Amino acid sequence: MKKSVIVLIGIIYIAAIVFVGFFGMKVTAYDEMIYITNIECTNEGIRENADGTKTLRFNYVDGGDVLENTLTLTYKVYPDNSTLKGADAATLVYDENTTVATVDGLHITFLKKGVLTVQIKSKDGSNITETIRIIAY
Protein backbone atom coordinates (compact mmCIF):
# COMPACT_ATOMS: atom_id res chain seq x y z
CA MET A 1 0.00 0.00 0.00
CA LYS A 2 1.05 3.48 -0.61
CA LYS A 3 1.94 5.70 2.29
CA SER A 4 -0.78 8.23 1.31
CA VAL A 5 -3.51 5.55 1.55
CA ILE A 6 -2.43 4.64 5.08
CA VAL A 7 -2.39 8.32 6.09
CA LEU A 8 -5.84 8.82 4.53
CA ILE A 9 -7.25 5.80 6.43
CA GLY A 10 -5.77 7.20 9.65
CA ILE A 11 -7.35 10.61 9.08
CA ILE A 12 -10.75 9.04 8.32
CA TYR A 13 -10.45 6.87 11.44
CA ILE A 14 -9.67 9.86 13.68
CA ALA A 15 -12.46 11.90 12.05
CA ALA A 16 -14.90 9.04 12.68
CA ILE A 17 -13.93 8.91 16.36
CA VAL A 18 -14.45 12.67 16.72
CA PHE A 19 -17.77 12.54 14.83
CA VAL A 20 -19.16 9.65 16.89
CA GLY A 21 -17.90 11.22 20.10
CA PHE A 22 -19.55 14.52 19.34
CA PHE A 23 -22.86 13.36 17.84
CA GLY A 24 -23.41 9.72 18.59
CA MET A 25 -22.41 9.10 22.18
CA LYS A 26 -24.67 11.50 24.03
CA VAL A 27 -25.92 10.03 27.32
CA THR A 28 -29.58 10.62 28.02
CA ALA A 29 -31.01 9.66 31.39
CA TYR A 30 -34.60 8.49 31.48
CA ASP A 31 -36.56 8.32 34.73
CA GLU A 32 -33.58 9.70 36.62
CA MET A 33 -34.13 9.80 40.39
CA ILE A 34 -33.01 13.03 42.05
CA TYR A 35 -32.67 12.19 45.72
CA ILE A 36 -33.55 14.44 48.64
CA THR A 37 -30.46 15.91 50.31
CA ASN A 38 -32.14 17.87 53.12
CA ILE A 39 -35.51 18.30 54.80
CA GLU A 40 -36.41 21.48 56.65
CA CYS A 41 -39.44 21.93 58.91
CA THR A 42 -41.04 25.27 58.00
CA ASN A 43 -43.58 25.71 60.79
CA GLU A 44 -43.68 29.15 62.32
CA GLY A 45 -41.93 29.31 65.68
CA ILE A 46 -39.57 26.39 65.15
CA ARG A 47 -36.37 26.93 67.09
CA GLU A 48 -32.96 25.36 66.63
CA ASN A 49 -31.26 24.69 69.93
CA ALA A 50 -27.54 25.02 70.65
CA ASP A 51 -27.09 21.24 70.35
CA GLY A 52 -28.62 21.23 66.85
CA THR A 53 -31.99 19.79 67.85
CA LYS A 54 -35.17 21.56 66.80
CA THR A 55 -38.07 22.40 69.07
CA LEU A 56 -41.58 23.53 68.27
CA ARG A 57 -43.88 24.77 71.01
CA PHE A 58 -47.63 24.22 70.67
CA ASN A 59 -50.29 25.82 72.86
CA TYR A 60 -52.56 22.99 74.01
CA VAL A 61 -56.07 24.17 74.95
CA ASP A 62 -57.58 22.25 77.91
CA GLY A 63 -61.13 21.30 76.95
CA GLY A 64 -60.54 22.58 73.42
CA ASP A 65 -61.92 20.89 70.36
CA VAL A 66 -59.92 18.79 67.90
CA LEU A 67 -59.16 21.70 65.56
CA GLU A 68 -57.75 23.85 68.37
CA ASN A 69 -55.43 21.05 69.45
CA THR A 70 -54.26 19.97 66.00
CA LEU A 71 -50.91 21.00 64.58
CA THR A 72 -50.08 20.52 60.91
CA LEU A 73 -46.39 20.07 60.24
CA THR A 74 -45.04 21.72 57.12
CA TYR A 75 -41.70 21.01 55.52
CA LYS A 76 -39.57 21.72 52.46
CA VAL A 77 -37.31 19.26 50.68
CA TYR A 78 -34.04 20.08 48.95
CA PRO A 79 -33.02 20.20 46.19
CA ASP A 80 -36.05 21.89 44.70
CA ASN A 81 -35.91 19.60 41.67
CA SER A 82 -35.95 16.35 43.68
CA THR A 83 -38.11 13.65 42.16
CA LEU A 84 -40.46 13.41 45.15
CA LYS A 85 -42.15 16.64 46.23
CA GLY A 86 -44.84 17.78 48.63
CA ALA A 87 -46.69 15.24 50.75
CA ASP A 88 -45.24 12.41 48.63
CA ALA A 89 -41.67 13.29 49.63
CA ALA A 90 -41.69 12.32 53.30
CA THR A 91 -43.55 10.62 56.09
CA LEU A 92 -43.72 11.13 59.84
CA VAL A 93 -42.03 8.63 62.12
CA TYR A 94 -42.99 8.74 65.80
CA ASP A 95 -43.62 6.54 68.81
CA GLU A 96 -46.91 4.89 67.91
CA ASN A 97 -47.53 3.95 71.55
CA THR A 98 -47.62 7.58 72.67
CA THR A 99 -50.57 8.78 74.72
CA VAL A 100 -49.76 12.46 74.16
CA ALA A 101 -51.08 12.74 70.60
CA THR A 102 -52.49 10.98 67.57
CA VAL A 103 -50.92 11.40 64.15
CA ASP A 104 -52.71 11.32 60.81
CA GLY A 105 -50.40 12.15 57.92
CA LEU A 106 -48.89 15.54 58.79
CA HIS A 107 -51.67 16.38 61.26
CA ILE A 108 -50.85 15.91 64.95
CA THR A 109 -53.76 16.11 67.37
CA PHE A 110 -52.67 16.53 70.98
CA LEU A 111 -54.74 14.71 73.58
CA LYS A 112 -52.98 16.31 76.54
CA LYS A 113 -49.96 18.41 77.43
CA GLY A 114 -46.64 16.69 76.87
CA VAL A 115 -43.76 16.13 74.50
CA LEU A 116 -43.83 14.29 71.18
CA THR A 117 -40.70 13.69 69.12
CA VAL A 118 -41.29 13.17 65.41
CA GLN A 119 -39.01 12.62 62.46
CA ILE A 120 -39.85 13.80 58.98
CA LYS A 121 -38.23 11.02 56.93
CA SER A 122 -37.71 11.01 53.16
CA LYS A 123 -39.53 8.33 51.15
CA ASP A 124 -37.04 8.18 48.27
CA GLY A 125 -34.57 5.84 49.97
CA SER A 126 -32.04 8.55 50.82
CA ASN A 127 -32.84 8.16 54.58
CA ILE A 128 -32.75 11.92 55.17
CA THR A 129 -34.54 12.94 58.37
CA GLU A 130 -35.45 16.08 60.26
CA THR A 131 -36.14 15.50 63.96
CA ILE A 132 -38.49 17.87 65.78
CA ARG A 133 -39.38 17.84 69.45
CA ILE A 134 -42.91 19.23 69.83
CA ILE A 135 -43.84 20.51 73.26
CA ALA A 136 -47.55 20.91 73.93
CA TYR A 137 -47.85 23.24 76.91
Backbone hydrogen bonds in HBPLUS format (Angstrom, degrees):
<---DONOR---> <-ACCEPTOR-->    atom                        ^
c    i                          cat <-CA-CA->   ^        H-A-AA   ^      H-
h    n   atom  resd res      DA  || num        DHA   H-A  angle D-A-AA Bond
n    s   type  num  typ     dist DA aas  dist angle  dist       angle   num
A0006-ILE N   A0002-LYS O   3.39 MM   4  6.77 158.3  2.44 149.2 154.2     1
A0007-VAL N   A0003-LYS O   3.06 MM   4  6.33 158.7  2.11 149.9 155.9     2
A0008-LEU N   A0004-SER O   2.91 MM   4  6.04 156.1  1.97 142.1 149.0     3
A0009-ILE N   A0005-VAL O   2.93 MM   4  6.15 157.7  1.98 148.6 154.1     4
A0010-GLY N   A0006-ILE O   3.00 MM   4  6.21 155.8  2.06 144.7 151.6     5
A0011-ILE N   A0007-VAL O   2.95 MM   4  6.22 154.3  2.01 149.8 156.5     6
A0012-ILE N   A0008-LEU O   2.98 MM   4  6.20 164.5  2.00 151.5 155.5     7
A0013-TYR N   A0009-ILE O   2.89 MM   4  6.04 155.7  1.95 147.1 154.3     8
A0014-ILE N   A0010-GLY O   2.99 MM   4  6.21 164.6  2.02 150.2 153.4     9
A0015-ALA N   A0011-ILE O   2.87 MM   4  6.06 161.0  1.91 150.6 156.6    10
A0016-ALA N   A0012-ILE O   2.87 MM   4  6.03 149.7  1.96 145.2 153.4    11
A0017-ILE N   A0013-TYR O   3.05 MM   4  6.36 153.5  2.13 147.4 154.2    12
A0018-VAL N   A0014-ILE O   3.03 MM   4  6.32 163.8  2.05 152.9 156.6    13
A0019-PHE N   A0015-ALA O   2.87 MM   4  6.02 163.6  1.90 149.4 154.4    14
A0020-VAL N   A0016-ALA O   2.91 MM   4  6.02 172.5  1.91 152.9 154.9    15
A0021-GLY N   A0017-ILE O   2.89 MM   4  5.93 157.0  1.95 145.5 153.0    16
A0022-PHE N   A0018-VAL O   2.92 MM   4  6.02 147.4  2.02 147.0 155.1    17
A0023-PHE N   A0019-PHE O   2.90 MM   4  5.97 170.4  1.91 157.3 160.0    18
A0024-GLY N   A0020-VAL O   2.80 MM   4  4.57 131.5  2.03 115.7 131.0    19
A0083-THR N   A0034-ILE O   2.99 MM  49  5.14 162.3  2.02 135.3 139.2    20
A0037-THR N   A0078-TYR O   2.68 MM  41  5.66 165.6  1.70 145.2 150.5    21
A0038-ASN N   A0078-TYR O   3.27 MM  40  5.09 148.1  2.38 137.9 133.6    22
A0078-TYR N   A0038-ASN O   2.86 MM  40  5.09 154.3  1.92 157.0 155.4    23
A0040-GLU N   A0076-LYS O   2.87 MM  36  5.25 161.2  1.90 154.9 161.0    24
A0076-LYS N   A0040-GLU O   2.81 MM  36  5.25 148.8  1.91 144.0 154.5    25
A0042-THR N   A0074-THR O   2.86 MM  32  5.41 162.7  1.89 125.5 131.4    26
A0047-ARG N   A0055-THR O   2.82 MM   8  5.22 163.2  1.85 154.7 160.5    27
A0055-THR N   A0047-ARG O   2.79 MM   8  5.22 161.9  1.82 153.8 159.4    28
A0049-ASN N   A0053-THR O   2.74 MM   4  5.38 168.6  1.75 165.9 169.6    29
A0052-GLY N   A0049-ASN O   2.99 MM   3  5.34 162.9  2.02 114.8 118.5    30
A0133-ARG N   A0054-LYS O   2.89 MM  79  6.21 168.2  1.91 153.6 157.1    31
A0056-LEU N   A0133-ARG O   2.92 MM  77  6.21 158.3  1.96 150.7 152.6    32
A0135-ILE N   A0056-LEU O   2.86 MM  79  6.25 157.8  1.91 154.3 161.7    33
A0058-PHE N   A0135-ILE O   2.76 MM  77  5.90 165.0  1.78 154.8 152.3    34
A0137-TYR N   A0058-PHE O   2.94 MM  79  6.32 155.4  2.00 163.5 171.6    35
A0064-GLY N   A0061-VAL O   2.96 MM   3  4.98 156.4  2.01 126.5 124.9    36
A0069-ASN N   A0065-ASP O   3.28 MM   4  6.55 142.0  2.43 145.7 156.0    37
A0069-ASN N   A0066-VAL O   3.18 MM   3  5.26 128.8  2.45  97.1 110.3    38
A0070-THR N   A0067-LEU O   3.40 MM   3  5.22 165.1  2.43 105.8 104.7    39
A0110-PHE N   A0069-ASN O   2.84 MM  41  5.51 159.0  1.88 169.1 163.3    40
A0071-LEU N   A0108-ILE O   2.73 MM  37  5.11 164.1  1.76 150.2 152.8    41
A0108-ILE N   A0071-LEU O   2.72 MM  37  5.11 172.3  1.73 158.9 161.6    42
A0073-LEU N   A0106-LEU O   2.91 MM  33  5.38 161.7  1.95 158.3 156.6    43
A0082-SER N   A0079-PRO O   3.10 MM   3  5.45 151.3  2.19 121.3 119.2    44
A0089-ALA N   A0086-GLY O   3.10 MM   3  5.59 162.3  2.14 114.7 120.3    45
A0123-LYS N   A0089-ALA O   2.82 MM  34  5.61 153.3  1.90 146.5 143.4    46
A0091-THR N   A0121-LYS O   2.86 MM  30  5.39 150.9  1.94 145.7 153.5    47
A0121-LYS N   A0091-THR O   2.84 MM  30  5.39 168.7  1.86 165.9 164.2    48
A0093-VAL N   A0119-GLN O   2.79 MM  26  5.01 155.9  1.85 147.1 154.7    49
A0119-GLN N   A0093-VAL O   2.83 MM  26  5.01 153.2  1.90 146.9 154.9    50
A0098-THR N   A0095-ASP O   3.17 MM   3  5.66 158.4  2.22 120.0 120.6    51
A0111-LEU N   A0100-VAL O   2.73 MM  11  5.49 168.0  1.74 145.6 149.7    52
A0102-THR N   A0109-THR O   2.88 MM   7  5.30 156.2  1.93 145.9 151.6    53
A0109-THR N   A0102-THR O   2.88 MM   7  5.30 159.8  1.92 158.8 163.4    54
A0104-ASP N   A0107-HIS O   2.85 MM   3  5.19 166.8  1.87 157.3 161.8    55
A0107-HIS N   A0104-ASP O   3.00 MM   3  5.19 162.3  2.03 127.3 127.8    56
A0114-GLY N   A0136-ALA O   3.03 MM  22  5.22 147.7  2.14 129.4 138.9    57
A0136-ALA N   A0114-GLY O   2.77 MM  22  5.22 163.6  1.80 173.9 172.0    58
A0116-LEU N   A0134-ILE O   2.87 MM  18  5.20 161.8  1.91 151.8 158.0    59
A0134-ILE N   A0116-LEU O   2.77 MM  18  5.20 169.9  1.78 157.2 155.8    60
A0118-VAL N   A0132-ILE O   2.92 MM  14  5.48 164.0  1.95 162.7 163.9    61
A0132-ILE N   A0118-VAL O   2.84 MM  14  5.48 169.1  1.85 166.2 169.8    62
A0120-ILE N   A0130-GLU O   2.82 MM  10  5.12 163.8  1.85 144.7 148.7    63
A0130-GLU N   A0120-ILE O   2.98 MM  10  5.12 138.3  2.16 131.0 143.8    64
A0122-SER N   A0128-ILE O   2.91 MM   6  5.44 162.7  1.94 161.9 167.2    65
